[in-house]
Amino acid sequence: MSNTDFVLAIEDLTVSFDGFKAVDKLNMYIDKNELRVVIGPNGAGKTTVLDLICGKTKSTAGSIKFKNRELTKLSEHEIVRAGVGRKFQTPSIYENLTVYQNLEVSYPKGRGVFGSLFFKRTDEVVTQVHKIAKEIMMEDILGMEAALLSHGQKQWLEIGMLLMQEPELLMLDEPVAGMSAKERDQTAELLNRICQNRSVIVIEHDMEFVKKIAHKVTVLHQGKILAEGPMDKVQANEKVIEVYLGH
Ligand SMILES: Nc1ncnc2c1ncn2[C@@H]1O[C@H](COP(=O)(O)OP(=O)(O)OP(=O)(O)O)[C@@H](O)[C@H]1O
């Protein structure tokens, strides 16, 4: 397969922090509409890989191609504009705005909170807000102030804010941390829906949740891939049990 067939092609990606290789000659390929979960022990390099893809951390060597475009030389903003969205663990929603307004300000044509709050509500924006609100199960609470949402709903709203920009690759770092069992199930359904027309990379420690969402699992250990494949194969892998799942 040539690189052009993948949404994301990571090759020989390396980053050193004072000589310590947090990511070490990593190769990883993500298909269109694939939901990949990255697991591994603390310090394995999972978050650093997402930081490298979104441009928050600059690589020491190697390449990251998104739809065949090299990302390692682009700024964080350019990477967002290229179609890569990233959600961090702590939600960064506007607590004093409504659900509707949070989605509206995330519409790409707006420029920051003030620019977009005062621009005309074109049909296009309204349609997009309703479409995304439905996807994140918040259609009925569009007028609610974000501060009043549950922890799970805040996480979904932030996913919705990213979806407003229609990213072709969405990356989520521990999306169900702190959620109730019901919210975890609903998040699994949400992710299964949204990967139908985009690729998604999720870092997660909750194996029950991983089973519900992963098309393929990549196990990282010391900045390298220890195993990769369908969940059942990875779970039965002795090396994986030894360094991660057995603990
Ligand atoms: N900016 C940095 N400067 C120095 N060291 C760093 C930096 N970022 C990450 N590291 C180190 O790189 C290693 C990998 O960290 P990373 O956060 O990617 O691991 P992780 O797999 O996401 O772990 P966790 O499951 O605990 O979140 C760790 O040893 C960490 O201390």
The ligand as a Tripos MOL2 file, in Angstrom:
@<TRIPOS>MOLECULE
LIG
   31    33     1     0     0
SMALL
NO_CHARGES

@<TRIPOS>ATOM
      1 N1          7.8780   18.0820   27.0430 N.pl3     1 LIG1
      2 C1          8.4930   17.0590   27.6270 C.ar      1 LIG1
      3 N2          9.7380   17.1960   28.1400 N.ar      1 LIG1
      4 C2         10.3620   16.1570   28.7210 C.ar      1 LIG1
      5 N3          9.8370   14.9140   28.8110 N.ar      1 LIG1
      6 C3          8.6130   14.7200   28.3200 C.ar      1 LIG1
      7 C4          7.8660   15.7790   27.6970 C.ar      1 LIG1
      8 N4          6.6790   15.2710   27.2890 N.ar      1 LIG1
      9 C5          6.6730   13.9720   27.6480 C.ar      1 LIG1
     10 N5          7.8240   13.6420   28.2550 N.ar      1 LIG1
     11 C6          8.1890   12.2950   28.7490 C.3       1 LIG1
     12 O1          7.9410   11.3830   27.7030 O.3       1 LIG1
     13 C7          7.4360   10.1520   28.2090 C.3       1 LIG1
     14 C8          6.1410    9.8150   27.5300 C.3       1 LIG1
     15 O2          5.0950   10.6480   28.0680 O.3       1 LIG1
     16 P1          3.6010   10.6030   27.5610 P.3       1 LIG1
     17 O3          2.8530   11.6190   28.3510 O.co2     1 LIG1
     18 O4          3.5450   10.6880   26.1080 O.co2     1 LIG1
     19 O5          3.1580    9.1520   28.0360 O.3       1 LIG1
     20 P2          1.7160    8.5140   28.0110 P.3       1 LIG1
     21 O6          1.8730    7.1850   27.3650 O.co2     1 LIG1
     22 O7          0.7300    9.4460   27.4460 O.co2     1 LIG1
     23 O8          1.4430    8.2910   29.5540 O.3       1 LIG1
     24 P3          0.1100    8.4650   30.4420 P.3       1 LIG1
     25 O9         -0.6990    7.2210   30.2350 O.co2     1 LIG1
     26 O10         0.6610    8.5420   31.8300 O.co2     1 LIG1
     27 O11        -0.5800    9.7140   30.0060 O.co2     1 LIG1
     28 C9          7.3300   10.3270   29.7170 C.3       1 LIG1
     29 O12         8.4760    9.7490   30.3090 O.3       1 LIG1
     30 C10         7.3100   11.8180   29.8930 C.3       1 LIG1
     31 O13         7.8550   12.1810   31.1290 O.3       1 LIG1
@<TRIPOS>BOND
     1     1     2 1
     2     2     3 ar
     3     2     7 ar
     4     3     4 ar
     5     4     5 ar
     6     5     6 ar
     7     6     7 ar
     8     6    10 ar
     9     7     8 ar
    10     8     9 ar
    11     9    10 ar
    12    10    11 1
    13    11    12 1
    14    11    30 1
    15    12    13 1
    16    13    14 1
    17    13    28 1
    18    14    15 1
    19    15    16 1
    20    16    17 2
    21    16    18 1
    22    16    19 1
    23    19    20 1
    24    20    21 2
    25    20    22 1
    26    20    23 1
    27    23    24 1
    28    24    25 2
    29    24    26 1
    30    24    27 1
    31    28    29 1
    32    28    30 1
    33    30    31 1
@<TRIPOS>SUBSTRUCTURE
     1 LIG1         1 GROUP 0 **** ****
